[in-house]
Amino acid sequence: MADLEQFRTQARAWLAANCPAAMRLPLEDDEDRCWGGRNFKFKSEGQRLWLERMAARGWTVPEWPREYGGGGLSREEAKILRAEMRKLGCRSPLDSFGIWMLGPALLKYGTPEQKRQYLPPIARGEIRWCQGYSEPNAGSDLASLATRAEDAGDHFLVNGQKVWTSYADKADWIFCLVRTDRAAPKHLGISFLLFDMRSPGVSTKPILLISGKSPFCETFFDNVRVPKGNIVGEINKGWEVAKYLLTHEREMISSIGVTAGRPLGQVAADSLGTDAGILADTCLRADIARFEIDAFAFRLALERTGDLAKAKQASPAISSMLKYYGAELNKRRHELLMSAGGAEALEWEGQRSRGGDAARSWLRSKANSIEGGTSEVQLNVIAKRILELPGA
Ligand SMILES: Cc1cc2nc3c(=O)[nH]c(=O)nc-3n(C[C@H](O)[C@H](O)[C@H](O)COP(=O)(O)OP(=O)(O)OC[C@H]3O[C@@H](n4cnc5c(N)ncnc54)[C@H](O)[C@@H]3O)c2cc1C
């Protein structure tokens, strides 16, 4: 405990000395997020400096081993670091599919060479990754995917199409599910392949969303040459890697349910006013209180699950429970932000610092119960693997 308190004091002092003032302000829009990668343009010098300093210390991935660019922290130390960052209001130095999804899969299934090649650039934010799972006829039924990788001697030739590939037009590399054995039962003929998005034959076409933004694409592969060494795990056993990665994706999505932002009560008080310090709208007040209690309970559930996982007592299916609830919670939060924001929340081109992005964010939140596997699919997993209900 004394060691942990010492770590807390040191971490707090380091953060206070090294986190630029502008990186302690709340995010105003998507451009405030740092995604890194070959083509990333830093919005400010502070943003660049913050990433550089955190990466040098291994704190973009505090729990990864030092040899792969991590901080080598224990779970308890990483928890303290996150808490101290929250207290100071520090922004995340780096948002990354490499950190949230691919990294954990590489740590478990990658060869030593693959770990050395891919993990440090992920930790430093040098390579931005996208996820090539979904296809026009393979979403919830992901194992029906048809993109194929054919053996062409020392390399594979990849042909097919992915869809809903988030940031495919901005990503440097893709982790992609491909069919390598068309004769095998569908779960057994899939491999997990990594390749550069600059490879000849890769093209992307952005898809416009209801929010007016275009964060994802259709992605096409036309005779893309991929070295055979770029397979993670064994050939035709990529489904195992894919499922493991999904548990991390789902846990990452679940955490949006408890993302810190301006407290709902404060947003409502600022735009609707108060009567002797109390919100006049009793229904809204009760809804906000109910939300805050549920969010607090969910935060504790996330903590408990982390402890269970550390003790190797958590079911892999627990990520479905967390993803389901975290997504529903975040959708509720955005509904409440719309109610609490009053007429200003409806502004489409409003001043973002005054909450003018609320309508777009509310529309974006609708996708939380689709991305990473729909809520219906999570409920099926919970019914089968956690509640062990009889199948239909
Ligand atoms: C914002 C966003 C970002 C995304 N980013 C990526 C990405 O980067 N990479 C990627 O590969 N994919 C991505 N996706 C795709 C996402 O994983 C799929 O949309 C999701 O898995 C659902 O597949 P689908 O869209 O084909 O819907 P479908 O599978 O066609 O489902 C349609 C409806 O049927 C329901 N349904 C289907 N099967 C069942 C069942 N067995 N029981 C009950 N109900 C069922 C579903 O719940 C849904 O309501 C993203 C999606 C969104 C919305």
The ligand as an ORCA input file, in Angstrom:
! r2SCAN-3c Opt
* xyz 0 1
  C     -20.662      3.129    -35.785
  C     -20.301      1.755    -36.285
  C     -18.958      1.431    -36.465
  C     -18.611      0.165    -36.945
  N     -17.286     -0.089    -37.155
  C     -16.920     -1.280    -37.670
  C     -15.546     -1.548    -37.981
  O     -14.665     -0.706    -37.772
  N     -15.231     -2.730    -38.522
  C     -16.167     -3.696    -38.768
  O     -15.795     -4.771    -39.233
  N     -17.478     -3.480    -38.511
  C     -17.880     -2.292    -37.972
  N     -19.214     -2.035    -37.712
  C     -20.213     -3.050    -38.095
  C     -20.897     -3.726    -36.931
  O     -20.042     -4.658    -36.308
  C     -22.167     -4.417    -37.512
  O     -23.028     -3.379    -37.945
  C     -22.880     -5.269    -36.503
  O     -22.114     -6.408    -36.176
  C     -24.269     -5.724    -37.020
  O     -24.164     -6.314    -38.270
  P     -25.090     -5.813    -39.484
  O     -24.978     -4.334    -39.577
  O     -24.748     -6.607    -40.673
  O     -26.594     -6.123    -39.016
  P     -27.345     -7.518    -39.139
  O     -26.476     -8.609    -38.647
  O     -27.898     -7.643    -40.525
  O     -28.537     -7.315    -38.112
  C     -29.745     -6.625    -38.451
  C     -30.686     -6.709    -37.267
  O     -31.022     -8.087    -37.009
  C     -30.734     -8.416    -35.661
  N     -30.235     -9.798    -35.577
  C     -29.324    -10.383    -36.405
  N     -29.093    -11.659    -36.022
  C     -29.846    -11.866    -34.910
  C     -30.023    -12.977    -34.039
  N     -29.373    -14.129    -34.224
  N     -30.875    -12.832    -32.996
  C     -31.536    -11.676    -32.772
  N     -31.407    -10.586    -33.578
  C     -30.576    -10.675    -34.625
  C     -29.653     -7.459    -35.231
  O     -29.637     -7.286    -33.826
  C     -30.061     -6.187    -35.963
  O     -31.037     -5.488    -35.231
  C     -19.608     -0.796    -37.233
  C     -20.957     -0.465    -37.040
  C     -21.313      0.776    -36.588
  C     -22.764      1.102    -36.413
*
